[in-house]
């Protein structure tokens, strides 16, 4: 796994570790588990720290963000509307044209295999989109 630039002397990985520890409850455990599944699904994932403290996982573009709220951990897929979701993991932000999210409440478990399939699909979409953009630029 790669890490992007440091913020305030801490690496991105350290900032995400700190956020997980600060949560100190089921939300931290859930975010930590989902982070591990992301890293397993894409060993080349880049962790980023954006928007005043949001963990972001990227590979040739944003894959998803990991936000924690009082009653939910939300994983928002930047291009989720373009992804196949046969396991129907997406359960939030379903009305938008681009994003889709998975809201995880206390006590809920996300199907690890289905989640990792979404991660790999998002990476494939980002990678193919990047190549398409490069191809168009060369033709122009």
Backbone as CSV, one residue per row, in Angstrom:
resi,resn,N_x,N_y,N_z,CA_x,CA_y,CA_z,C_x,C_y,C_z
1,UNK,0.831,-1.179,0.000,0.000,0.000,0.000,0.872,1.237,0.000
2,UNK,0.454,2.211,-0.747,1.181,3.468,-0.834,0.464,4.495,0.033
3,UNK,1.132,5.561,0.351,0.533,6.626,1.143,0.852,7.956,0.493
4,UNK,-0.114,8.864,0.512,0.116,10.176,-0.083,0.866,11.065,0.905
5,UNK,1.000,12.320,0.580,1.784,13.255,1.374,1.317,13.338,2.824
6,UNK,2.236,13.701,3.705,1.932,13.873,5.114,1.146,15.154,5.339
7,UNK,0.397,15.173,6.428,-0.328,16.358,6.844,0.086,16.656,8.271
8,UNK,0.566,17.861,8.520,0.986,18.293,9.849,1.968,17.314,10.477
9,UNK,2.911,16.826,9.677,3.954,15.964,10.195,3.570,14.508,10.363
10,UNK,2.321,14.163,10.095,1.890,12.775,10.207,1.579,12.236,8.822
11,UNK,1.887,10.960,8.630,1.540,10.344,7.350,0.022,10.155,7.291
12,UNK,-0.470,9.976,6.092,-1.899,9.732,5.910,-2.323,8.496,6.685
13,UNK,-1.528,7.462,6.609,-1.833,6.232,7.324,-1.958,6.480,8.824
14,UNK,-1.053,7.287,9.369,-1.118,7.618,10.796,-2.362,8.424,11.133
15,UNK,-2.745,9.329,10.255,-3.949,10.130,10.496,-5.202,9.246,10.504
16,UNK,-5.251,8.283,9.608,-6.401,7.371,9.579,-6.380,6.477,10.816
17,UNK,-5.196,5.990,11.192,-5.079,5.205,12.430,-5.600,6.006,13.623
18,UNK,-5.213,7.274,13.678,-5.629,8.146,14.778,-7.146,8.333,14.783
19,UNK,-7.740,8.545,13.612,-9.198,8.708,13.522,-9.913,7.458,14.042
20,UNK,-9.429,6.283,13.630,-10.028,5.021,14.073,-9.928,4.911,15.596
21,UNK,-8.767,5.229,16.146,-8.572,5.149,17.598,-9.457,6.153,18.333
22,UNK,-9.604,7.364,17.783,-10.430,8.392,18.417,-11.888,7.967,18.505
23,UNK,-12.349,7.236,17.505,-13.748,6.792,17.523,-13.978,5.861,18.710
24,UNK,-13.043,4.943,18.929,-13.033,4.134,20.129,-14.252,3.260,20.390
25,UNK,-15.076,3.041,19.404,-16.257,2.199,19.597,-16.484,1.359,18.346
26,UNK,-17.682,0.894,18.134,-18.005,0.050,16.979,-17.689,0.744,15.660
27,UNK,-17.778,2.085,15.638,-17.492,2.805,14.400,-16.018,2.675,14.024
28,UNK,-15.129,2.781,15.006,-13.712,2.608,14.748,-13.402,1.186,14.304
29,UNK,-14.012,0.227,14.949,-13.820,-1.175,14.562,-14.305,-1.413,13.139
30,UNK,-15.460,-0.840,12.810,-16.032,-1.013,11.475,-15.156,-0.349,10.423
31,UNK,-14.737,0.882,10.679,-13.890,1.589,9.718,-12.565,0.843,9.531
32,UNK,-12.022,0.321,10.603,-10.779,-0.436,10.525,-10.962,-1.706,9.693
33,UNK,-12.059,-2.409,9.908,-12.328,-3.632,9.145,-12.489,-3.328,7.661
34,UNK,-13.231,-2.282,7.334,-13.465,-1.936,5.933,-12.158,-1.489,5.279
35,UNK,-11.339,-0.769,6.015,-10.028,-0.349,5.520,-9.185,-1.572,5.171
36,UNK,-9.190,-2.561,6.049,-8.417,-3.775,5.796,-8.928,-4.496,4.552
37,UNK,-10.246,-4.568,4.388,-10.813,-5.212,3.199,-10.419,-4.473,1.925
38,UNK,-10.379,-3.145,1.993,-9.969,-2.342,0.838,-8.519,-2.665,0.484
39,UNK,-7.651,-2.684,1.484,-6.224,-2.965,1.245,-6.017,-4.370,0.684
40,UNK,-6.812,-5.333,1.163,-6.694,-6.696,0.645,-7.175,-6.773,-0.802
41,UNK,-8.245,-6.064,-1.113,-8.802,-6.091,-2.468,-7.883,-5.400,-3.466
42,UNK,-7.186,-4.349,-3.024,-6.287,-3.601,-3.901,-5.018,-3.243,-3.141
43,UNK,-4.008,-4.105,-3.211,-2.759,-3.834,-2.497,-2.068,-2.531,-2.928
44,UNK,-2.419,-1.986,-4.088,-1.808,-0.744,-4.565,-2.645,0.492,-4.227
45,UNK,-3.643,0.333,-3.381,-4.500,1.459,-3.022,-3.655,2.548,-2.349
46,UNK,-4.035,3.785,-2.597,-3.378,4.937,-1.984,-4.351,5.537,-0.976
47,UNK,-3.888,5.701,0.251,-4.716,6.351,1.266,-4.457,7.846,1.211
48,UNK,-5.548,8.602,1.277,-5.452,10.060,1.264,-6.269,10.608,2.421
49,UNK,-5.997,11.847,2.772,-6.679,12.529,3.877,-7.184,13.843,3.308
50,UNK,-8.493,13.940,3.078,-9.037,15.113,2.394,-10.184,15.730,3.177
51,UNK,-10.585,16.878,2.707,-11.784,17.556,3.189,-11.825,17.641,4.711
52,UNK,-10.767,18.169,5.272,-10.665,18.410,6.708,-10.879,17.139,7.529
53,UNK,-10.313,16.039,7.074,-10.292,14.856,7.905,-11.103,13.666,7.446
54,UNK,-11.225,13.474,6.162,-11.941,12.315,5.640,-10.947,11.335,5.028
55,UNK,-10.946,10.082,5.522,-10.119,9.074,4.869,-10.642,8.786,3.460
56,UNK,-9.721,8.714,2.513,-10.065,8.458,1.117,-9.138,7.359,0.606
57,UNK,-9.709,6.432,-0.147,-8.908,5.392,-0.783,-8.998,5.593,-2.283
58,UNK,-7.837,5.598,-2.926,-7.778,5.934,-4.348,-6.853,4.983,-5.101
59,UNK,-7.160,4.845,-6.373,-6.304,4.122,-7.317,-6.679,4.662,-8.694
60,UNK,-5.839,5.511,-9.250,-6.138,6.220,-10.504,-7.444,6.999,-10.387
61,UNK,-7.684,7.572,-9.237,-8.912,8.298,-8.934,-9.509,7.755,-7.641
62,UNK,-10.465,8.478,-7.113,-11.076,8.076,-5.848,-11.877,6.788,-6.028
63,UNK,-11.646,5.844,-5.117,-12.464,4.637,-5.044,-13.631,4.939,-4.109
64,UNK,-13.298,5.248,-2.847,-14.348,5.577,-1.882,-13.783,6.392,-0.733
65,UNK,-14.694,6.984,0.021,-14.356,7.712,1.232,-14.926,6.937,2.414
66,UNK,-14.374,7.175,3.585,-14.871,6.535,4.797,-15.188,7.571,5.852
67,UNK,-16.460,7.800,6.065,-16.889,8.808,7.027,-17.586,8.135,8.200
68,UNK,-17.466,8.738,9.357,-18.145,8.196,10.536,-19.055,9.268,11.118
69,UNK,-20.260,8.847,11.420,-21.258,9.706,12.038,-21.712,9.045,13.329
70,UNK,-22.606,9.675,14.045,-23.053,9.160,15.343,-23.613,7.739,15.238
71,UNK,-24.406,7.478,14.205,-25.080,6.181,14.132,-24.732,5.367,12.893
72,UNK,-23.719,5.807,12.134,-23.418,5.098,10.892,-21.961,5.338,10.463
73,UNK,-21.386,4.323,9.843,-20.137,4.473,9.104,-20.547,4.435,7.641
74,UNK,-20.180,5.469,6.898,-20.605,5.620,5.503,-19.398,5.480,4.581
75,UNK,-19.497,4.542,3.651,-18.480,4.376,2.622,-19.103,4.832,1.310
76,UNK,-18.625,5.966,0.810,-19.191,6.551,-0.399,-18.269,6.273,-1.575
77,UNK,-18.816,5.608,-2.580,-18.072,5.281,-3.794,-18.289,6.402,-4.796
78,UNK,-17.202,7.031,-5.197,-17.220,8.205,-6.069,-17.967,7.942,-7.383
79,UNK,-17.781,6.771,-7.965,-18.435,6.415,-9.229,-19.349,5.212,-9.030
80,UNK,-19.967,5.121,-7.866,-20.783,3.965,-7.516,-21.943,3.693,-8.450
81,UNK,-22.529,4.737,-9.028,-23.666,4.543,-9.933,-23.256,3.789,-11.191
82,UNK,-21.981,3.759,-11.492,-21.487,3.064,-12.685,-21.043,1.626,-12.388
83,UNK,-21.180,1.199,-11.139,-20.717,-0.132,-10.744,-21.881,-1.114,-10.629
84,UNK,-21.624,-2.344,-11.045,-22.583,-3.425,-10.813,-22.566,-3.735,-9.319
85,UNK,-23.733,-3.947,-8.748,-23.850,-4.256,-7.328,-24.827,-5.413,-7.124
86,UNK,-24.453,-6.613,-7.591,-25.386,-7.735,-7.511,-25.759,-8.112,-6.080
87,UNK,-24.902,-7.851,-5.112,-25.206,-8.168,-3.714,-26.028,-7.063,-3.046
88,UNK,-26.254,-5.983,-3.773,-27.042,-4.842,-3.266,-26.494,-4.280,-1.957
89,UNK,-25.193,-4.049,-1.972,-24.561,-3.445,-0.803,-24.893,-1.959,-0.692
90,UNK,-25.026,-1.290,-1.836,-25.336,0.137,-1.800,-26.731,0.317,-1.208
91,UNK,-26.802,1.112,-0.149,-28.076,1.342,0.516,-28.314,2.814,0.842
92,UNK,-27.485,3.695,0.289,-27.613,5.130,0.541,-27.125,5.896,-0.688
93,UNK,-27.551,7.150,-0.785,-27.178,8.015,-1.911,-27.544,7.362,-3.239
94,UNK,-28.698,6.737,-3.289,-29.096,5.975,-4.466,-29.703,6.846,-5.567
95,UNK,-30.042,8.095,-5.249,-30.704,8.957,-6.219,-29.745,9.768,-7.085
96,UNK,-28.482,9.813,-6.725,-27.525,10.629,-7.467,-27.118,9.999,-8.782
97,UNK,-26.495,10.796,-9.616,-26.050,10.333,-10.928,-24.675,9.668,-10.885
98,UNK,-23.918,9.871,-9.823,-22.551,9.346,-9.795,-22.277,8.499,-8.551
99,UNK,-22.505,9.056,-7.382,-22.113,8.384,-6.144,-23.156,7.378,-5.667
100,UNK,-22.646,6.390,-4.924,-23.475,5.453,-4.183,-22.751,5.203,-2.872
101,UNK,-23.489,4.889,-1.826,-22.871,4.697,-0.520,-23.385,3.433,0.153
102,UNK,-22.568,2.956,1.071,-22.932,1.854,1.941,-22.952,2.424,3.349
103,UNK,-24.127,2.453,3.967,-24.250,2.870,5.355,-24.214,1.619,6.221
104,UNK,-23.305,1.600,7.181,-23.168,0.463,8.075,-23.538,0.928,9.478
105,UNK,-24.558,0.293,10.047,-25.019,0.620,11.390,-24.418,-0.355,12.395
106,UNK,-24.462,0.015,13.652,-23.912,-0.833,14.713,-24.509,-2.236,14.631
107,UNK,-23.639,-3.227,14.691,-24.074,-4.622,14.670,-24.227,-5.219,13.286
108,UNK,-24.151,-4.390,12.246,-24.286,-4.894,10.881,-22.935,-5.381,10.360
109,UNK,-22.991,-6.412,9.557,-21.807,-6.936,8.892,-21.992,-6.774,7.393
110,UNK,-20.953,-6.367,6.710,-20.970,-6.243,5.257,-20.327,-7.503,4.688
111,UNK,-20.936,-8.053,3.657,-20.387,-9.230,2.982,-19.009,-8.868,2.430
112,UNK,-17.972,-9.470,3.006,-16.594,-9.108,2.654,-16.290,-9.377,1.187
113,UNK,-16.714,-10.525,0.675,-16.430,-10.859,-0.728,-17.123,-9.888,-1.679
114,UNK,-18.376,-9.563,-1.402,-19.118,-8.637,-2.256,-18.513,-7.237,-2.182
115,UNK,-18.099,-6.816,-0.984,-17.474,-5.509,-0.826,-16.163,-5.435,-1.600
116,UNK,-15.341,-6.471,-1.483,-14.074,-6.470,-2.203,-14.292,-6.511,-3.713
117,UNK,-15.361,-7.162,-4.163,-15.684,-7.146,-5.592,-16.021,-5.721,-6.037
118,UNK,-16.732,-4.959,-5.200,-17.019,-3.553,-5.525,-15.730,-2.733,-5.597
119,UNK,-14.821,-2.968,-4.668,-13.539,-2.253,-4.677,-12.798,-2.541,-5.971
120,UNK,-12.706,-3.817,-6.331,-11.988,-4.183,-7.563,-12.681,-3.602,-8.798
121,UNK,-13.997,-3.573,-8.793,-14.735,-2.991,-9.924,-14.479,-1.489,-10.014
122,UNK,-14.421,-0.821,-8.870,-14.149,0.625,-8.860,-12.738,0.911,-9.380
123,UNK,-11.783,0.082,-8.994,-10.413,0.242,-9.481,-10.382,0.031,-11.000
124,UNK,-11.054,-1.016,-11.459,-11.090,-1.291,-12.905,-11.717,-0.123,-13.659
125,UNK,-12.786,0.444,-13.119,-13.437,1.589,-13.761,-12.498,2.793,-13.794
126,UNK,-11.850,3.069,-12.673,-10.902,4.194,-12.636,-9.759,3.990,-13.622
127,UNK,-9.249,2.786,-13.670,-8.127,2.490,-14.552,-8.527,2.608,-16.011
128,UNK,-9.686,2.082,-16.360,-10.137,2.173,-17.755,-10.494,3.605,-18.115
129,UNK,-11.065,4.362,-17.183,-11.398,5.769,-17.441,-10.133,6.580,-17.658
130,UNK,-9.104,6.291,-16.878,-7.835,7.009,-17.027,-7.211,6.759,-18.377
131,UNK,-7.269,5.512,-18.841,-6.707,5.188,-20.143,-7.516,5.854,-21.246
132,UNK,-8.826,5.900,-21.060,-9.675,6.539,-22.074,-9.346,8.029,-22.175
133,UNK,-9.163,8.681,-21.011,-8.827,10.111,-21.029,-7.487,10.329,-21.712
134,UNK,-6.508,9.473,-21.405,-5.195,9.628,-22.021,-5.280,9.431,-23.520
135,UNK,-6.078,8.458,-23.941,-6.238,8.186,-25.369,-6.859,9.357,-26.104
136,UNK,-7.878,9.961,-25.507,-8.519,11.128,-26.126,-7.543,12.281,-26.219
137,UNK,-6.758,12.467,-25.180,-5.815,13.577,-25.182,-4.777,13.415,-26.294
138,UNK,-4.361,12.176,-26.543,-3.359,11.954,-27.576,-3.931,12.203,-28.961
139,UNK,-5.226,11.891,-29.148,-5.835,12.087,-30.454,-6.116,13.553,-30.738
140,UNK,-6.286,14.340,-29.711,-6.672,15.744,-29.877,-5.550,16.570,-30.453
